[in-house]
Amino acid sequence: MIIVEDIADTGKTLHYLVQQLRYMNPKTIQICVFLDKPSKRTIPVKIDYIGHTIEDLFVVGYGMDFEEKFRNLPYIAMLD
């Protein structure tokens, strides 16, 4: 089983998801993230595939939004 996520930051959501999916007894659980913010991690999570590692920035575009804006940008942008 592969979990595909846009951003990994604190690790809380991914940790919870992995715990819940274990009840399904998959052979393996792997995590793939587009953007990883390791400096924000509060719960250790093993991420198997990382698109890009970024600093603690608020990013939008490619489906990621801020107050339901900027989601349709065909690129990733940082908000100040």
N, CA, C and O atoms as a printed pandas DataFrame, in Angstrom:
     atom_number atom_name residue_name chain_id  residue_number  x_coord  y_coord  z_coord
0              1         N          MET        A               1    0.853   -1.151    0.000
1              2        CA          MET        A               1    0.000    0.000    0.000
2              3         C          MET        A               1    0.910    1.228    0.000
3              4         O          MET        A               1    1.902    1.274    0.728
4              5         N          ILE        A               2    0.569    2.209   -0.812
5              6        CA          ILE        A               2    1.328    3.462   -0.853
6              7         C          ILE        A               2    0.381    4.612   -0.539
7              8         O          ILE        A               2   -0.657    4.775   -1.181
8              9         N          ILE        A               3    0.753    5.401    0.455
9             10        CA          ILE        A               3    0.021    6.621    0.803
10            11         C          ILE        A               3    0.677    7.754    0.028
11            12         O          ILE        A               3    1.892    7.936    0.105
12            13         N          VAL        A               4   -0.111    8.512   -0.712
13            14        CA          VAL        A               4    0.409    9.647   -1.473
14            15         C          VAL        A               4   -0.167   10.914   -0.861
15            16         O          VAL        A               4   -1.383   11.068   -0.757
16            17         N          GLU        A               5    0.723   11.822   -0.457
17            18        CA          GLU        A               5    0.321   13.041    0.241
18            19         C          GLU        A               5    1.003   14.238   -0.407
19            20         O          GLU        A               5    2.091   14.113   -0.968
20            21         N          ASP        A               6    0.355   15.401   -0.326
21            22        CA          ASP        A               6    0.965   16.594   -0.907
22            23         C          ASP        A               6    2.118   17.108   -0.047
23            24         O          ASP        A               6    3.218   17.325   -0.555
24            25         N          ILE        A               7    1.876   17.306    1.254
25            26        CA          ILE        A               7    2.902   17.862    2.141
26            27         C          ILE        A               7    2.986   17.038    3.422
27            28         O          ILE        A               7    1.967   16.631    3.980
28            29         N          ALA        A               8    4.207   16.800    3.875
29            30        CA          ALA        A               8    4.433   16.205    5.193
30            31         C          ALA        A               8    5.089   17.274    6.049
31            32         O          ALA        A               8    6.166   17.773    5.720
32            33         N          ASP        A               9    4.433   17.622    7.151
33            34        CA          ASP        A               9    5.073   18.579    8.055
34            35         C          ASP        A               9    5.189   17.992    9.455
35            36         O          ASP        A               9    6.219   17.393    9.763
36            37         N          THR        A              10    4.186   18.134   10.317
37            38        CA          THR        A              10    4.321   17.639   11.692
38            39         C          THR        A              10    4.413   16.122   11.760
39            40         O          THR        A              10    5.034   15.578   12.673
40            41         N          GLY        A              11    3.807   15.441   10.813
41            42        CA          GLY        A              11    3.784   13.986   10.823
42            43         C          GLY        A              11    2.559   13.412   11.506
43            44         O          GLY        A              11    2.340   12.201   11.460
44            45         N          LYS        A              12    1.757   14.251   12.136
45            46        CA          LYS        A              12    0.588   13.769   12.885
46            47         C          LYS        A              12   -0.420   13.057   11.992
47            48         O          LYS        A              12   -0.882   11.965   12.323
48            49         N          THR        A              13   -0.759   13.666   10.867
49            50        CA          THR        A              13   -1.748   13.064    9.968
50            51         C          THR        A              13   -1.239   11.750    9.398
51            52         O          THR        A              13   -1.965   10.756    9.379
52            53         N          LEU        A              14    0.000   11.742    8.934
53            54        CA          LEU        A              14    0.551   10.516    8.358
54            55         C          LEU        A              14    0.661    9.413    9.405
55            56         O          LEU        A              14    0.359    8.255    9.115
56            57         N          HIS        A              15    1.083    9.752   10.601
57            58        CA          HIS        A              15    1.185    8.764   11.679
58            59         C          HIS        A              15   -0.187    8.152   11.964
59            60         O          HIS        A              15   -0.315    6.932   12.068
60            61         N          TYR        A              16   -1.198    8.988   12.088
61            62        CA          TYR        A              16   -2.555    8.506   12.341
62            63         C          TYR        A              16   -3.033    7.600   11.210
63            64         O          TYR        A              16   -3.597    6.532   11.451
64            65         N          LEU        A              17   -2.802    8.036    9.984
65            66        CA          LEU        A              17   -3.241    7.263    8.827
66            67         C          LEU        A              17   -2.572    5.891    8.787
67            68         O          LEU        A              17   -3.233    4.883    8.536
68            69         N          VAL        A              18   -1.276    5.851    9.033
69            70        CA          VAL        A              18   -0.558    4.572    9.043
70            71         C          VAL        A              18   -1.124    3.656   10.124
71            72         O          VAL        A              18   -1.326    2.465    9.888
72            73         N          GLN        A              19   -1.380    4.210   11.308
73            74        CA          GLN        A              19   -1.945    3.396   12.396
74            75         C          GLN        A              19   -3.300    2.806   11.998
75            76         O          GLN        A              19   -3.571    1.636   12.270
76            77         N          GLN        A              20   -4.141    3.600   11.363
77            78        CA          GLN        A              20   -5.461    3.118   10.948
78            79         C          GLN        A              20   -5.367    2.071    9.836
79            80         O          GLN        A              20   -6.104    1.085    9.843
80            81         N          LEU        A              21   -4.468    2.287    8.890
81            82        CA          LEU        A              21   -4.337    1.358    7.765
82            83         C          LEU        A              21   -3.750    0.015    8.178
83            84         O          LEU        A              21   -3.976   -0.994    7.509
84            85         N          ARG        A              22   -3.003   -0.004    9.266
85            86        CA          ARG        A              22   -2.435   -1.276    9.745
86            87         C          ARG        A              22   -3.523   -2.287   10.091
87            88         O          ARG        A              22   -3.289   -3.494   10.027
88            89         N          TYR        A              23   -4.706   -1.808   10.457
89            90        CA          TYR        A              23   -5.824   -2.710   10.760
90            91         C          TYR        A              23   -6.270   -3.506    9.534
91            92         O          TYR        A              23   -6.922   -4.542    9.663
92            93         N          MET        A              24   -5.916   -3.019    8.354
93            94        CA          MET        A              24   -6.272   -3.723    7.117
94            95         C          MET        A              24   -5.254   -4.812    6.775
95            96         O          MET        A              24   -5.427   -5.554    5.809
96            97         N          ASN        A              25   -4.192   -4.899    7.577
97            98        CA          ASN        A              25   -3.126   -5.896    7.399
98            99         C          ASN        A              25   -2.483   -5.873    6.011
99           100         O          ASN        A              25   -2.347   -6.923    5.384
100          101         N          PRO        A              26   -2.085   -4.697    5.520
101          102        CA          PRO        A              26   -1.405   -4.679    4.223
102          103         C          PRO        A              26   -0.020   -5.316    4.353
103          104         O          PRO        A              26    0.565   -5.332    5.436
104          105         N          LYS        A              27    0.484   -5.826    3.268
105          106        CA          LYS        A              27    1.823   -6.429    3.275
106          107         C          LYS        A              27    2.864   -5.382    3.653
107          108         O          LYS        A              27    3.750   -5.643    4.466
108          109         N          THR        A              28    2.752   -4.201    3.061
109          110        CA          THR        A              28    3.638   -3.082    3.397
110          111         C          THR        A              28    2.832   -1.789    3.337
111          112         O          THR        A              28    1.791   -1.714    2.685
112          113         N          ILE        A              29    3.334   -0.783    4.025
113          114        CA          ILE        A              29    2.785    0.570    3.923
114          115         C          ILE        A              29    3.962    1.485    3.634
115          116         O          ILE        A              29    4.911    1.554    4.414
116          117         N          GLN        A              30    3.895    2.181    2.517
117          118        CA          GLN        A              30    4.928    3.145    2.161
118          119         C          GLN        A              30    4.284    4.513    2.023
119          120         O          GLN        A              30    3.093    4.634    1.736
120          121         N          ILE        A              31    5.101    5.543    2.235
121          122        CA          ILE        A              31    4.609    6.916    2.155
122          123         C          ILE        A              31    5.380    7.665    1.076
123          124         O          ILE        A              31    6.608    7.617    1.015
124          125         N          CYS        A              32    4.625    8.359    0.228
125          126        CA          CYS        A              32    5.181    9.192   -0.831
126          127         C          CYS        A              32    4.632   10.603   -0.639
127          128         O          CYS        A              32    3.417   10.796   -0.583
128          129         N          VAL        A              33    5.520   11.585   -0.538
129          130        CA          VAL        A              33    5.067   12.974   -0.402
130          131         C          VAL        A              33    5.692   13.829   -1.492
131          132         O          VAL        A              33    6.835   13.617   -1.897
132          133         N          PHE        A              34    4.921   14.793   -1.953
133          134        CA          PHE        A              34    5.417   15.744   -2.949
134          135         C          PHE        A              34    6.398   16.715   -2.298
135          136         O          PHE        A              34    7.494   16.937   -2.812
136          137         N          LEU        A              35    5.996   17.297   -1.156
137          138        CA          LEU        A              35    6.844   18.247   -0.443
138          139         C          LEU        A              35    7.014   17.792    1.001
139          140         O          LEU        A              35    6.044   17.425    1.663
140          141         N          ASP        A              36    8.245   17.817    1.480
141          142        CA          ASP        A              36    8.538   17.415    2.854
142          143         C          ASP        A              36    9.127   18.597    3.610
143          144         O          ASP        A              36   10.037   19.270    3.127
144          145         N          LYS        A              37    8.588   18.840    4.814
145          146        CA          LYS        A              37    9.093   19.885    5.708
146          147         C          LYS        A              37    9.634   19.218    6.975
147          148         O          LYS        A              37    8.967   19.242    8.010
148          149         N          PRO        A              38   10.817   18.629    6.915
149          150        CA          PRO        A              38   11.325   17.892    8.078
150          151         C          PRO        A              38   11.533   18.762    9.318
151          152         O          PRO        A              38   11.495   18.247   10.436
152          153         N          SER        A              39   11.750   20.054    9.150
153          154        CA          SER        A              39   11.956   20.930   10.312
154          155         C          SER        A              39   10.690   21.084   11.143
155          156         O          SER        A              39   10.769   21.503   12.298
156          157         N          LYS        A              40    9.531   20.760   10.591
157          158        CA          LYS        A              40    8.253   20.865   11.307
158          159         C          LYS        A              40    7.849   19.563   12.002
159          160         O          LYS        A              40    6.860   19.540   12.734
160          161         N          ARG        A              41    8.597   18.483   11.786
161          162        CA          ARG        A              41    8.209   17.166   12.281
162          163         C          ARG        A              41    8.181   17.128   13.805
163          164         O          ARG        A              41    9.166   17.459   14.465
164          165         N          THR        A              42    7.041   16.721   14.352
165          166        CA          THR        A              42    6.905   16.518   15.797
166          167         C          THR        A              42    6.724   15.042   16.126
167          168         O          THR        A              42    6.941   14.625   17.264
168          169         N          ILE        A              43    6.328   14.256   15.138
169          170        CA          ILE        A              43    6.180   12.809   15.287
170          171         C          ILE        A              43    7.019   12.157   14.192
171          172         O          ILE        A              43    6.843   12.469   13.014
172          173         N          PRO        A              44    7.926   11.258   14.562
173          174        CA          PRO        A              44    8.743   10.614   13.531
174          175         C          PRO        A              44    7.890    9.768   12.582
175          176         O          PRO        A              44    7.077    8.950   13.014
176          177         N          VAL        A              45    8.092    9.981   11.301
177          178        CA          VAL        A              45    7.384    9.223   10.268
178          179         C          VAL        A              45    8.408    8.851    9.202
179          180         O          VAL        A              45    9.176    9.698    8.746
180          181         N          LYS        A              46    8.414    7.583    8.808
181          182        CA          LYS        A              46    9.325    7.147    7.748
182          183         C          LYS        A              46    8.677    7.459    6.406
183          184         O          LYS        A              46    7.637    6.900    6.058
184          185         N          ILE        A              47    9.303    8.351    5.665
185          186        CA          ILE        A              47    8.803    8.714    4.339
186          187         C          ILE        A              47    9.701    8.028    3.316
187          188         O          ILE        A              47   10.915    8.231    3.300
188          189         N          ASP        A              48    9.092    7.226    2.476
189          190        CA          ASP        A              48    9.849    6.408    1.534
190          191         C          ASP        A              48   10.206    7.136    0.244
191          192         O          ASP        A              48   11.260    6.887   -0.342
192          193         N          TYR        A              49    9.339    8.027   -0.195
193          194        CA          TYR        A              49    9.559    8.750   -1.452
194          195         C          TYR        A              49    9.261   10.220   -1.228
195          196         O          TYR        A              49    8.176   10.578   -0.769
196          197         N          ILE        A              50   10.236   11.084   -1.556
197          198        CA          ILE        A              50   10.092   12.528   -1.356
198          199         C          ILE        A              50   10.365   13.233   -2.681
199          200         O          ILE        A              50   11.409   13.039   -3.304
200          201         N          GLY        A              51    9.394   14.061   -3.102
201          202        CA          GLY        A              51    9.601   14.845   -4.315
202          203         C          GLY        A              51   10.620   15.948   -4.080
203          204         O          GLY        A              51   11.634   16.026   -4.774
204          205         N          HIS        A              52   10.345   16.804   -3.091
205          206        CA          HIS        A              52   11.235   17.914   -2.755
206          207         C          HIS        A              52   11.197   18.148   -1.255
207          208         O          HIS        A              52   10.149   18.012   -0.624
208          209         N          THR        A              53   12.332   18.497   -0.694
209          210        CA          THR        A              53   12.409   18.896    0.706
210          211         C          THR        A              53   12.452   20.413    0.734
211          212         O          THR        A              53   13.247   21.030    0.026
212          213         N          ILE        A              54   11.585   21.022    1.566
213          214        CA          ILE        A              54   11.529   22.482    1.633
214          215         C          ILE        A              54   11.623   22.941    3.084
215          216         O          ILE        A              54   11.416   22.162    4.014
216          217         N          GLU        A              55   11.936   24.210    3.253
217          218        CA          GLU        A              55   11.952   24.823    4.578
218          219         C          GLU        A              55   10.516   25.030    5.040
219          220         O          GLU        A              55    9.573   24.664    4.340
220          221         N          ASP        A              56   10.357   25.609    6.200
221          222        CA          ASP        A              56    9.028   25.873    6.751
222          223         C          ASP        A              56    8.419   27.086    6.051
223          224         O          ASP        A              56    8.425   28.195    6.586
224          225         N          LEU        A              57    7.897   26.860    4.852
225          226        CA          LEU        A              57    7.290   27.905    4.035
226          227         C          LEU        A              57    5.834   27.543    3.785
227          228         O          LEU        A              57    5.485   26.363    3.752
228          229         N          PHE        A              58    4.982   28.550    3.607
229          230        CA          PHE        A              58    3.597   28.279    3.229
230          231         C          PHE        A              58    3.542   28.316    1.716
231          232         O          PHE        A              58    3.802   29.349    1.100
232          233         N          VAL        A              59    3.202   27.188    1.122
233          234        CA          VAL        A              59    3.204   27.082   -0.335
234          235         C          VAL        A              59    1.798   26.837   -0.869
235          236         O          VAL        A              59    0.948   26.255   -0.196
236          237         N          VAL        A              60    1.580   27.298   -2.097
237          238        CA          VAL        A              60    0.296   27.138   -2.780
238          239         C          VAL        A              60    0.559   26.696   -4.216
239          240         O          VAL        A              60    1.687   26.752   -4.704
240          241         N          GLY        A              61   -0.501   26.258   -4.874
241          242        CA          GLY        A              61   -0.408   25.812   -6.259
242          243         C          GLY        A              61   -0.468   24.300   -6.344
243          244         O          GLY        A              61   -0.287   23.612   -5.340
244          245         N          TYR        A              62   -0.722   23.778   -7.535
245          246        CA          TYR        A              62   -0.831   22.327   -7.749
246          247         C          TYR        A              62   -1.805   21.677   -6.778
247          248         O          TYR        A              62   -1.536   20.592   -6.261
248          249         N          GLY        A              63   -2.928   22.328   -6.527
249          250        CA          GLY        A              63   -3.951   21.770   -5.643
250          251         C          GLY        A              63   -3.859   22.229   -4.203
251          252         O          GLY        A              63   -4.786   21.998   -3.426
252          253         N          MET        A              64   -2.767   22.874   -3.828
253          254        CA          MET        A              64   -2.614   23.380   -2.457
254          255         C          MET        A              64   -3.108   24.816   -2.429
255          256         O          MET        A              64   -2.788   25.602   -3.321
256          257         N          ASP        A              65   -3.891   25.166   -1.404
257          258        CA          ASP        A              65   -4.512   26.485   -1.416
258          259         C          ASP        A              65   -4.301   27.238   -0.109
259          260         O          ASP        A              65   -3.825   26.689    0.884
260          261         N          PHE        A              66   -4.670   28.504   -0.145
261          262        CA          PHE        A              66   -4.753   29.365    1.029
262          263         C          PHE        A              66   -6.121   30.018    0.972
263          264         O          PHE        A              66   -6.412   30.797    0.065
264          265         N          GLU        A              67   -6.958   29.696    1.947
265          266        CA          GLU        A              67   -8.329   30.213    1.991
266          267         C          GLU        A              67   -9.044   30.002    0.657
267          268         O          GLU        A              67   -9.739   30.887    0.158
268          269         N          GLU        A              68   -8.858   28.819    0.100
269          270        CA          GLU        A              68   -9.465   28.392   -1.160
270          271         C          GLU        A              68   -9.034   29.222   -2.373
271          272         O          GLU        A              68   -9.740   29.270   -3.380
272          273         N          LYS        A              69   -7.899   29.859   -2.273
273          274        CA          LYS        A              69   -7.333   30.619   -3.392
274          275         C          LYS        A              69   -6.005   29.988   -3.793
275          276         O          LYS        A              69   -5.368   29.299   -2.997
276          277         N          PHE        A              70   -5.603   30.226   -5.015
277          278        CA          PHE        A              70   -4.305   29.827   -5.573
278          279         C          PHE        A              70   -4.186   28.335   -5.875
279          280         O          PHE        A              70   -3.131   27.889   -6.326
280          281         N          ARG        A              71   -5.221   27.567   -5.642
281          282        CA          ARG        A              71   -5.182   26.117   -5.829
282          283         C          ARG        A              71   -4.878   25.733   -7.277
283          284         O          ARG        A              71   -4.221   24.721   -7.522
284          285         N          ASN        A              72   -5.345   26.522   -8.227
285          286        CA          ASN        A              72   -5.207   26.161   -9.638
286          287         C          ASN        A              72   -3.923   26.656  -10.293
287          288         O          ASN        A              72   -3.761   26.523  -11.506
288          289         N          LEU        A              73   -3.019   27.218   -9.519
289          290        CA          LEU        A              73   -1.753   27.652  -10.112
290          291         C          LEU        A              73   -1.030   26.444  -10.707
291          292         O          LEU        A              73   -0.996   25.378  -10.092
292          293         N          PRO        A              74   -0.449   26.606  -11.905
293          294        CA          PRO        A              74    0.262   25.486  -12.518
294          295         C          PRO        A              74    1.707   25.372  -12.023
295          296         O          PRO        A              74    2.526   24.701  -12.650
296          297         N          TYR        A              75    2.012   26.012  -10.925
297          298        CA          TYR        A              75    3.349   25.981  -10.317
298          299         C          TYR        A              75    3.178   26.118   -8.806
299          300         O          TYR        A              75    2.079   26.385   -8.320
300          301         N          ILE        A              76    4.253   25.938   -8.082
301          302        CA          ILE        A              76    4.227   26.093   -6.623
302          303         C          ILE        A              76    4.812   27.451   -6.290
303          304         O          ILE        A              76    5.874   27.825   -6.788
304          305         N          ALA        A              77    4.103   28.187   -5.436
305          306        CA          ALA        A              77    4.561   29.512   -5.025
306          307         C          ALA        A              77    4.580   29.584   -3.503
307          308         O          ALA        A              77    3.844   28.869   -2.823
308          309         N          MET        A              78    5.436   30.460   -2.982
309          310        CA          MET        A              78    5.527   30.680   -1.549
310          311         C          MET        A              78    4.747   31.942   -1.205
311          312         O          MET        A              78    4.847   32.947   -1.908
312          313         N          LEU        A              79    3.973   31.891   -0.127
313          314        CA          LEU        A              79    3.268   33.077    0.354
314          315         C          LEU        A              79    4.062   33.709    1.483
315          316         O          LEU        A              79    4.580   33.017    2.360
316          317         N          ASP        A              80    4.148   35.030    1.450
317          318        CA          ASP        A              80    4.814   35.766    2.546
318          319         C          ASP        A              80    3.805   36.181    3.572
319          320         O          ASP        A              80    4.160   36.808    4.570
